[in-house]
Amino acid sequence: MMDTMATLVRRGSQFAQKQTEVEIPNWAVAVIVILAITFSISLTLVDYTYGNLIPTLIMVEDPKATLYDPLETEDPLLDLDNNKKTGQATEPELFVKPKPVTFSFRTTLTHLRARAGRRSRFRGIASFFVSAVVISHITRAISFIGILPGSPIVAPVLASAIAAHFPLLWTHIVISEPTAKSWFKRFAPLRTWKKIAGPTAIFMLVRQVAILVPAMLALRINTEGVNAPHDLAKMACRDQMMLVLKGLGVSVLSFVLWIVLVIPAKVSLTRVQSSLLADEYEPIVPFDRSFGGKVIPAIVGGSGVLGMKDAWKTFDRNSRVRLLKAYIKVAAIEIALTLLFSGAAIATAVLAVGPENLKKLLESIKTGDDHTKVTHV
C-alpha cells in the first residue's frame, strides 16, 4: 500500500508535463495517510501480543506442572471399611486433566488479565522495543567497522550476543507475575551473560540464515529482467509461469526454514532464558523450573541453566502443535488486517478520483506509460 502511494506521488512530481491529469483531493491523501499509520500501529500491536508474547508463554508452559495429587487426610482403607458397614458404595474419584493456560488465545488473554490487569496483553512492550533498538544500534556499529567478513550475518549475531541481557530481560518480564520493580531494575546479574550469550547467538545465526537465503534467491529471480510490473506484462506466458513457480519455491523454502530451524531455535532459547528466572519471581504460567531434572542448581555443582538440546527435547509434542497453530492464527490475523486496510485505502481512492481515473493510474503503473499526471487539489 505504501509502495503504491509512493509510486503515485513520484509519477505526479516527476512527470508533470505529461498529457492525462488526475486530481486527488487533499482529504483523500489525508485519509490514506491516517489509514497507513493506523495499519502500522495495529499490525505492530497484533504482532507483539499474538506473535511474540503468547508464543513465548506457550514455549515456557509445562501442562504437567498444573497436575497435582491431593494429600490424603484420611485412611482410604478405613473409608472402605466404613462404607461396607453403612452399605454405601465406594465411588472412584474422577480427576479431570485441566487444559493448558495457553490452550487458545482467549484462555491465555483471560489468564493474563486476571493475573496482570487489563493491559497485560502489552506487558513488557517497553523492554521489547528497547531491546530491538539496542541490538539494532550495536549491529550498525559493527557493520560500520567493515572488517568482518559476511557482515550481514555476523554483525547481527555478534550484536545479539553482546546485548543478550536485553532479550533475557524481556522473557523474564513476560513469563513472571507482576512485580513492583521497574523493568529496567530486573536485569539478570552480569555473570549470567556467559550462560545466555551462546544460545542467543545461535538463534540469531539461524534466523539470519532463514531470512537471507530466501532473500538472495528472490533477488536473483528479480534480476532476470523483471524490475517493474510492466516488465512482467511484456514476458511470454511460459516465462511468467516459470517466474511464479520460482517465487513459490522461494516462499516454500522460507516456510520450511522457519519451521525446521527458526522455531526450534527460538523455543530452545526461550526455555534456556526461562531456566534463569530468579527464585524471587513467580511464573505467570505453570512450568517446571528444573525442566524434568535437566537443570542442576549451581549450589550442588551444576550449571544452573538448561542446555539448548535439552530445551527442545523437553518441549513436548502437544506444546509444539499448540505453538504451530498459534503462529498460523497470527499469520491469518495479519493477512486479514492487511486486506481490511488495503480495501479501505482502495475504496478511498475510488471515491476520491473515480473508477475511470483510478484505472488510468493503475494502467500507467502496469505498462510503464508516463502519460499520467497526479495533482493534489
N, C-alpha and C positions, 0 to 999 in steps of 0.2 A: 504494500500500500504506500509506504514512504517512498520506495523507488519510483513508483508511477507518478507520485506528486512531484518528485524532483525532476523527472523527465519532462512533465508538462510545463513546469516553471522554466526549465532550461530552454525548451523549444520556444517559449514565449519571449525570452530575453535575447536569445541568440539569432533568431530569425524574424525579426520584426518587419523586415522588408518583404515578406512573402505574401502570397495572394489572399488566402482564406483567413478571416479573422474570427476567433471565437472568444466571446466575452464571458468571464467568470466573475460573478458578483463577489464582493468582499465578504459578505455574510457566509457564502458557501466556503470560502477559503478558511474563515474563522471556525466554522463548524467542523471542517475536515481536520484542522489542526487540533481542536479540542478532542475530537474522536481519537486521533492518533496518540495524544497524551494520555487520555483515559485508558486506551487499549494497552499502552506500555505499562502503566501502573497496575492495571488489573492483571495482566499476564505475569508481571513480576510477583505480585502477592499470591496468585494462584500457584505459581511455580514454587514459591517459598514454602507455603503451607502443605500443599499436596505432593510436591516433587522433592522436598528436602526434609521438612520436619516429620511428617507422618512416616515416610520410608525409614528414617533414622530410628524411630520408635519400633517399627516392625523388625529392623535388624537387631535390635537390642533385646526385645521382649522374649522371655522364655515361658511359653504357656505352662510348662510343667511346674514352674515356680508358683503358679496360682493354686496348685493342688496341695492339700494337706489332710492328714488323718486326725480327726478329733480325738482328744485324750479320753480314755475310758475312765469314768468316775465310779463305775460300779463293776462288780464281778459279773461277767457275762454268763458264767455257769450258774451263779446264784439266781440271775434273772430267769434263766431257762427252767430251773427247779421251781421257782415261784409261779411261773406261767403254767407248769404242769399241775401244780396244786390247785390253782384257780380255774383251770380248764381253758385258759386263753391260749390262742395260737401264737406262735412266735413268728413275726413277720421280719424278713430281712430288710435292713436299712438300705435305701437306694441313694447312691451318691451320683449326682449329675456333674459331668465334667463341664466346667464353665468355659465359655468362649473366650478367646484371647481379647484383650483390650483393643488390639489393633485389627480385629476381625473385619471391620469396614471403616470407611471414612467417618461415617456417622457415629459409630461407637467410640472411635478414637477421639473425635472432637468433643463428644459428650463427656467423656472421661477427663479430658484436659480442662474443659470448662468447670467441671466440678472440683478439680484439684487446683487449678491455677487462674480461674477467673475468665471473664468474657473475652479478654484479649489474648488468651492463651494460644490461639492459633498463630499468633505472630511473636510468641516468646522467643527471645534470642535473636531477633532480627537485627538489632543494633550490632551485636558482636559478629553476626554473619557478614554484614556489609563491611565492617571494619576489617575483618579477616581478608575479604576479597580485595579491598583497596591496598592493604599492606603487602599481600603477595603480589599484586599487580605492579606495585612500585618497585619491589625488590627484583621482580622479573625484568622490568625495563632497565634497572640499573645494571644488572648482569649482562643483558643484551647490549647495552651501551658500551661495555668494555670491549666487546667484539673479538676476544681472543679465544673463545671457546668454540670448538667445532660442534656442528649440529645445534646451534643456538636455539632454534625454535622448540627443540625438545629439552635440551639440557638446562636452559635458563629457567623455565617453569618448575622443573624438577628440583633444582637447587634452591629456588626461592621457596618452594613449599616445604622443603626440609628445614631451611633456616627458620622459617616462621611457623613451624609445626605446632607451637603452643597456641596459635590463634584458632585453627580448626578444632584443636583439642578442647579449648575453652568452650567453643560453641556446642560441641557434642555434650559436654558435661552440663551445660545450662539446659539443653533441650531434654535430656533424659532424667533430670533430677527434679525433685519437688522445689517449689518456690522458696527462696531464702531472702533474708533481709539484706544480704550483702549485695553491693552493686556488681554488675557483671565484670567490670574491669578489676575487681578485687578477688576474682575467683580463678585467676591463672594458677595452673599447677606449678609446683616447685620446679626450679630450673633443672634440677638433677633428673627430672623425668624426660628431658629432651632426647637423651640418647636412646630412650626406650621407644619413642614415638617418631623420631626423625626418619628412621629406615622405612617403616610401613607407610608413612606419609609420602616419601619419595617414590616408593614402588607404585602406590596408587596413581600418583601424578604421571609417572612414566607410562603406565598402561593407558591412562586416559589420553595423554598426548598422542600416543601411537594410534589409538582408536579414532582420534579426530583427524590427524594429519595424513594418514594413509588414504582414507577415502577422499579427503580434500585434494591431495595431489593427483589422484586418479581423475577426479572431477575436473580439475584444471587442465589436465591433459586432454580430456574429451572436449573441453571448451575451446581449446586452441586449434581444433580441427576445422577452422573456417567458420565457426559459429560464435559470433561475438554480439549479436543483436537479434531480436525477433525476426527482422526482415531477412537475415541470412538464413534462418531456418525455413522461411517460406520459399526461398529460391532453391532449396535442396530437392533432390528427387525423392519420391515416396520411399524407395528402398533405403536410402541414406537416412531419412527421417526415422524410419523404424529401427535401424541399427543404432542410431543415436539414443532413441528412447530405451532400447534394451540395455545399452551401456549405462545409461542413467539409473535404470532399475537395478542393474548389477551392483553399482556403487552403493545404492541405498540398502540393498540386501547385505552387502559386506559390512556396511556401517552398523546395521542392526545386529548382525552376528557378533561383531567385535564387542559391542556393548553388552550383549547377553553373556558371552563366553568369558570376556576379560574384565570389563569395567565393573559390572555389577558384583562379581565375586570379590574383586579387589576393594570395592567400596564397602561391602559387607564386612570383610576382614578388617579393614582399617577402623571402621566404626566400632566393632566389637573389641578390638585392641584398645581403642580410646576409652571405651566404657569400663574396661577392666582396671583402668587407672583412676576411676572415680573415688574420691576420698571417702572414708567411712563416715565422716560427719554429714554427708549429703545422702538423703534417702531417694532412691529411684522413683520416678513417677509412674513407671510401668514395671511389673514384676520381672526380674531377671536374676539369675544365679550369679553372684559375684565371683564364685570360684569356677564357673563355666564347666561344671561336671568334674571338678577336681583338677582341671588343666592349669589353673593359676595357683602357684605355690607362693605364699607370702614371703617377702624378703626376710622377715624375722626368723623364719625357720630354714633359711638358706636358699630360698627360691628367688626367681627374678621379680616376682610380684606383678608380672604383666603377661597377658595372653599372647601366644605366638600366632602369626598370621595363618599358618597351616591349620592349627587347632581352631582358630576363629571361624574358618569356613566349615570345618568338619562338624563343629558343634551347632551349626546353623541348620536345623532340621528341614526335612523336605516340605512339610506343611508351611513353614515360615517362608521358604523360598517361593512357593507357589503364591502365597499371600503377597509377597513383595512384588513379584512379577505382575500380578493382577493390579496392584496399586499403580505401578508405572504405566500400564496400559490405560487405566482410567484417567491418569493425569494427561496422557497424550490425547485422549478423546476430549477431555475438558478444554485443553488448549486449542485443539483444532476447532471445536465448536465456538470458542471465544473469538478465534481469528475469523471464522466465517461470519459471525454475527457483526463484528465491527467492519469487516470488509463490505458486507451487504449494506450497512448503514452509510458508509462512505460513498459507495456506488449510487445508492438512492439519492444522496445529497447532490452528487454530481449531475445526475439525470434531471433533478428538479431545477438545478441552477442553470444548466446550459441547454437542456433539452436533449432528447434521444438522438436527433439527427446530428447536432454539433458534437455530441459525445462520440458518436460513431466515426465522425471525421477525425477526431483526435486519436482514437484507437487505431484507425486505419493508417494514419501518418506514422504512428509508433511502429506498427507491424511491418509496414512496407519500407520504412526509412525515408519516406517522402517528406520534404521540408517545406511544404506549401501551406502550412497552418500556423497562424499567429495566435498566441494566447495573451489576452489582456485582462486586467482587473478593473472592475467598474464599481 
